[in-house]
Amino acid sequence: MASNFTIYQEIMTANNGNFITLCMSFPPKASSNGIWDYVSGSSDTLRSSPLPLLECQMLIIFIIVTILHFFLHVFGIPVFVSQMIAGLILGSSWKGYSISFDNFKEYLFPIASQDILGLLSGFGYTLFVFLVGVRMDLNVVKKSGKQPLIGGVLSVVISAIIGSITAFSLSRVDKRGELINMEYIAAAQSFTSFAVVHYLLDHLKILNSEVGRLALSTTIVADLTSLSISFIATFIRSVQIHGVLKASMSFTSTIGSIVFVLFIFRPAMLRIARSTPNGRPVNDIYIGIIVLLVFVSISTHVTIGRSAYSAPFILGLVVPEGPPLGTSLVNRLDGIITSVFVPLFVTINVMKADLSFLTYSTKFLARSTIVIIMTTVAKMIASVGTSLYFKMSSYDALAFGFIMSSKGIIELVGSSFFYDSKALTGQTYSVMVIDILFFSTLVPMLVKCVYNPSRKYAHYKRKNILNLKLDAELRILGCFHTQEDVSVVLNLLHALYPTEESPVLLYTLHLVELVGRSSPVFISHELHEQKGASEEMISDNILQMLRKYGRSNVVSIEAFTAIAPKRLMHDDICTVAINKLTSLVILPFHRRWTREGIVESEDNAIRALNCHVLELAPCSVGILIDRGYLSSYHSFEHSNTSLLQVAMVFIGGQDDREAFSLARRMIKEMNTAQLTVIRLLAEDDNISYWETVLDTELLNDVRYSFVGGKAVRYMEMQADEGSNTAAIIRSIGDSYDLVIVGRRGGVESPQTSGLMEWNEFPELGIIGDMLASADFHCKASTLVIQQQQQCSFYGQ
């Protein structure tokens, strides 16, 4: 935030040290007389109307940032870099290169207007720091083991020591001010900010990856270590400047404010959270009071001589993360803060940097660069070395080291604060701006080059249903978002009729969107326990449903919950699938129907999730489309009175063979389901001879093994073109409870000719898309199967 002293400096510099007179009218007129008066010349200039001027300034900043990011995002560069470059463009670094552009900037950004712009952006940054504290979950550190604790402390301490020694050795003895500036550069380079690392991981979409989780836990420790070091250093400096008595009073006041927050503010927050009904947002009155207290805390901390931004952060830390309070605060404040206030704040702070200082301070720039390099190398060695000690792979350790070296808005704010306080020179501030810009641009590219979470799925051995023996253990991962999804998965599992001779092991993964906290959470539930602490993160009804089913059936169930952003949930799904050696992942379709056949809701984020899993999964994948019939819990439990009517539409290919292998397991005992296999044949079939042999051999197993049996029927129907297939699919929609089809993605055949252009959901294939269409009225639910893809890409 631009201070009055900074503005005074700029005024004096612009006028060669001579005083000038600024005339202002009181009360000041915020708005203008309108655009038409301005066009006609009868109104005052834009500079004399603060509100229109502020709007124009914001508009110019956002336009420049948007244009820059349009070109830079292609290279994977985050928008923060575009905001910094916009600040450099609008700043004074290029003064004198273009007189017309200089005049434009002086007209649009007069010195007298910077206080308003700085105050507005500082207001937003205050709430940003508060939300950083709200999102930070300190409990993550307890559950992460020794590596984050050791890595976080060593990465800060070792780099700070090496950086300080380098700064001291390079600084001139007679230049104490230069030593302080060099020491600040070393300290800023050694610290790692949680907010910056979280932003980087979110930008790279690795927030809930193995390295991402470790980095978040480690940076929390590093942040707390940095704060402790800063607190001690500030106290020592206060003793040197103001004496022991005044420093002790400031220290006592700080401790008192922390005690107040812990024992009065936090209990009040917990009471608000407990008084809010489940699934309901927190009352707006409470939100307003909390925001007001944030700004009151700033005044209190400034009064006792502490940093203005430390108070909102401490308040945010004691707010209960997650729903309902943390989620409500993030939902109400995050949008406008991240999209409006933070870009303004970054751009305005960078505008204060004058890179022309460095053209005549080349020696200082060289010494500063050496300090930055030495500190960064020390930090990389500490981070990578700790990771290798704890048996991380070399690529993951290198990516972790790059992440721990990232820089961003927190470092920019610290530099701006000390520059406004005249603790840093203009040269030092310019060096820090270049340093932050360089690392913000380079680190994302480096991490992207060395780390790819999906790489671990590439050489995974073949895991699908087709290669399993009929009585072998079938491991299924059932994913769900709501309680209704659980019922559908359990009904499908019941149709597979698990027995001791043919066991089924079900892993369930409850997918919860991450809101109100920064760190993704992964929970393993103990179903044999009646109540656990982790149950607060998942619906009691869901756990009770799983417990009940596990007790009444010969099936083993393990339950997990993953709390992560929806666009990153695929990594949790694939990780569980690879760790648990599953053969099939079942995903709910993004469109939901009522039992009357009416589309109830759609969620495109779930659709994107399903597409990611289809692309990356280390095993076969099934998308389950429930038309409402499978939602009633245990509707098929009484198998001797009601058989599940299942149809399997078979055209040919590996996906159809995989789908048939699953359907075949439903009739091995002939008392849970009745299967009808409908094979669609065409005269001019373009399927290869070998594929035809594989298809026929698999189908013959059922045709001749169950001859005369009531549990299976085999039909061959002629479908020489897509219209024939569409007619057949329409005819079976109301005759069955469940239709199983292969996805057959990208495979063309006469049976589906002419239907590709009508394909609304490519992730379902052509037949699955027809059955999931809102225009297709039927009672049958659909299961679309895709056989494991990873081995086909990478071989065995």
C-alpha positions, 0 to 999 in steps of 0.5 A: 500500500502506498504510504504518505511518505512514499507519495511525498518522496515522489512529489519531491523527486518530480519537482527536483526537491522544490515544494509545490502547492496542492489545492483541494476543495472540501468536501471533495467531489467524488463523482463527475457531472457525467460523460456528456458534460465532459465531452462538451467541455463544460465539466471538470477534467477526469483528474478532478473526479476521484471516482471516475478516475479510479474506475478508469485506472482499474479498467486500464490495469485489467485490460493490460493484465488480460492482454498479457495473460492471453499471450503468456498463459500459452507457456504455462505462466501464471496470471501473477506474472502478467499483473507484475509486468502490467505494473512495470509497464505503468510504472516509472521504469521506462520514463523518457522512452516515449513522451506521449506514453509518459504524458498518458501515465501522468494524466491517468495516474497522478500522484495525488490519486495513488492514496485512493488506489493504494487504500482500495487495493490494501483493503483487498489484500487485508482480506486476502491475508485473512482468507489465507489464514482461514484456509490453512489447516495446521492439523495437516502437519500433525498427520504428515510425519517427520518429513514436512517438519524436518524439511520445513525447518531446514529449508528455511534455517540453512538457506537463511544462514548461507544467505546471511553469510554471503550477504555479510561477506559481499557488503562493504564494511563502511556501508551499514545500510547496504548490509541491511538491504543485502541481509533482507534479500537473503532473508526474503529468498530463504523464506517460503510462503504457504500462500505462494506455494498453494497458488503455484500448486493450484496453477499446476493442478497438482494440489492433491498429488503426492508432491503437492500434499508434501509441499503444502505441509512443509510450507506450513512448517516453513511459514511458522519457522519464518514467522518465529524468526521474524518475531525474534529479530523484530524484538531484538531490533526493537530492544536496540532502538527503543530499549528493553522496557518499550520492547517488552511492552510491545512484546507483552501486548502482542502476546495478549492479543494472541491470547485474546484471539485464542480464548475469546475469538476462537470459541465465538467462531466455534459457537457460530459454526455449531449454531449453523444447521448442516448444509446451510450457509452462515448468517450474513450478520456473522460474516459482517461482524467477522470482517469488521473484527479483521479491520479492528485487529489491524488498528490494534496491531499497528497501535502496539507496533506490529505489522498491519497484515499479521493480525488478519492472518492470526485471526484467519488461523483460528477460524474453523476451516471447512464448512460451515464457517470457513466455507461461507467466508471463502464463498462470500469473499474469495471471488472479488478478492482474487479477481479484483483486489489482488490484481490491483494490489500487485500491479500498484506495488510493482508500479513503485519499482524503478528499474532504471536504478539498476543501470547505474548500480551494476555492482549492487545488482551483481552482489545481490544476484550472488546472494540470491543464487547462493540462498536459492542453491542452499534452499534447493540442497536442503529441500532435495536432500531431505526428500531423498533421505525420506526415499522420494524419487529423484524427479519428485525431489527435484520438483519439490525443491523447485516448489520450495523456491517459488516466490510470489505476492507475499514476498512482494508485499514484504518488500513493498512494506519495508520500502515504504518504511524507508528500510529498503532503498529503491535499488533493493526494491527493484532487485526484489521485483526482478527476483520475484518476477524471475522465479514466478515465471521460471519455477512453474515451467521447471516443475512442469518439466520434471513432475507429472503425477500421471507418469506413475500410471504409465507402466502399471500392469494390466488390471481389468475384468477380462483377464480375471478368472470367473471365481477370482477376487474382483476389486472395485473402486466405487466413487460417489458424490451423494448418498444416492450414488452409494445406493446405486453402487451397492445395488450394482455390487449386489447384482454381482453376487459376491460369495466366499468362493467368488469374492468382491472387495469394494473400495468406496471413495466419497468425493467432496469439493474442497472449499474453505481450506487450502490443503486437500484431505484424504481420510481412511474410515474404519467401518468396524468402529461405531463412531470416529473423528473422521466421520465429521468429514462424511455423512453419517448416513453414508457410513451407516449404509456401508456398515449395514451392507458390509455386515449383511453380505459376503463382501469386504468394504473399505471406505475413504473420503477425498476432499479436493478441488473437483478439477483435481479429484481424478488424481485421488481416484487413480491413486486409490485405484493403483494402490489398491490394485482395483480392476474396475473404477465406477463413476457416477454420470454427471446427469441425474434423473428422477424416477419419473424420467425427468432430468433433475440436474447436471454438473459439468465439473463431474463430467470433466472429472469422468473424462480425466479418469477415462484418460488416466485410469490404471484399470478399467472404468465404468460410468454408471447412468442411473435413471432413478430405478437403481437408487432405492437401497437394496431393491434387489436383496431378495433375489429369489423373488426379483431378478435384476433384468440385465441386457448386454449390447455387444458389437465387438472390440476390447471394451465390449469384451470387458463389458461382457466379462462383468455381465457374465459375473452376474449370472454365475450363481443364476439367482441375482440377475437374468442376462440377455446378450444382444449381439449386433451383426452387420453384413459388411463388418469391418472388424478385423479377423482376430477381433472377430475370433476373440469376440466369438470365443468369448461369447461361445463360452456363454452360449454353450455353458448356459444352454437351457439355463433361465439366467441367460439368453443370447440373441443375434440381431441384424444392424447394417447401419446406425438407424437399425441399431437406434431402433433396437436400442429404443426397443429394449429401453423399458424391458430391462433394469440395467443395460451394459455396453462397451464405450468403443471410443473412436471405433467406427463400424457399420452398426453405428454409422451415421450416429457419430454426429449426434453424439452428445457425450463422447465419454459414453460412446455412441450406444451409451450416449443414446441411452443417456440422452434426455430425449430417450425415455426409458427406465433402464439404467446404463453402465458404460465400460472402458477397458484399461487404456494405459497398457495399450499406450505404453506396452507391457 
